[in-house]
Amino acid sequence: MLIAVASRDGKEINEHFGHAELFYVYEVEGDSVTLKEEVRVEKYCSDDPDHGLRKPVLSTTAEALKECRALICAQIGQAPQMELEQLGVEVYAAPGPIRETLVELAKVI
């Protein structure tokens, strides 16, 4: 299964969904975790006072990740979580080491 991860360093799940400009997409099969691609996106959160009007950015990011079974990030707001879940992507806020977290998550989804 494909799982997207928001990470600043490619080792830890340590990025807020809205601050991510890069998502790592891994294929997880049992204990095997393989990086499949890196998906670059426009950052959803900004200092823009019209932040609430950034729906097109959110839609583009969700569309780019729609092939993933799940997304894991350090934190996520309600609007992005709902957008992803409408596309069938399960969302988890679970900071920690990427590989170990992905293996454990794959056991329960």
N, C-alpha and C positions, 0 to 999 in steps of 0.2 A: 504494500500500500504506500501511497505517496503522502508525506506529511511535510508541511511548510513550517519553518522555524524563523522567528525574528531574533537575530543575534547581532551584537556589535562586533564580535571577534571570531565567530565561526566555531567557538568551543562551548560557550555557555548560552543558555536561553536567558538573555539579559536586556532585551529591547522591548519597549512599549510598542504596540502595534502602530499607533499613530505617528511614532517617530521613525519608524523603519523606512529606509530607502532601498533596502535589499532584504529579500527573503531567500533562505536556503531551502531547497526542496530535496528531501531525502526519500529514498525507497527503503522501506523497512520490511524485512521478511525474517521472522523469528529473531535471532540474535544478530542478524546481518543488517548493517546500516550503511547505505551507500549514497553519497551526494550525487544527485542527478543533474541539478542545475541551480543557478543563481538567478533570481527574478528581480530585476531592478524596477522600482516604482517611484512615483512622486510621493513625498512625505504627506500624509493625511493631516496631521496636526501642524499648526503653524501659529505664529503670533498675530496672524491676520484677524482683525475684529469680525470679519465675515466667515470665520471658521465654519460655522454651521451651514454655510452655503457651499461647502466643498464636496457635495454629494457626487459630482462627476469623478473626482479623484478617488473617492471610496469605491464607486462602481467599477472603475478601471482596475483598481487593485484586486477587488473581489473576483473580477472576471479573470485576471491573470493567475489566480490561485484556485480556480474552480475545479481543476482536475485532482486536487488534493483531497484526501479523505478527512484530514484534520489540519489545524494550524495551532501551533504552540507559541506563546509569547509571554513576556513577563507580566504584562498588563494590557487590558483592552477595554474600550468603552462600549456602551450598549449599542450604539448605532452600527459600528463596524461588526460587532458580534452578530447582530440580527441580519445584516446584509450577507455575511458569509454563510450563516445557517440557512438562509433562504436558498442558497445555491447548493446546499447539502454538505457544506464543510463544517465539521465539528470544531468548536473553538475551546481551547484550554489555556488558562493562565497558570503556568507552572515553571517558575524560574529554576535553573539548575543545569547540570552538564547535559549537553545535547544527546550524545549517544546513549547514555544510561536512561535518560528520560524517554527517548523514543522507543527503546526496547520495552520498557515497562508499560508505556502507553499502548503500544501495539498489542500487548497481552489482554487489554480490557476493552478495546474497541473493535 
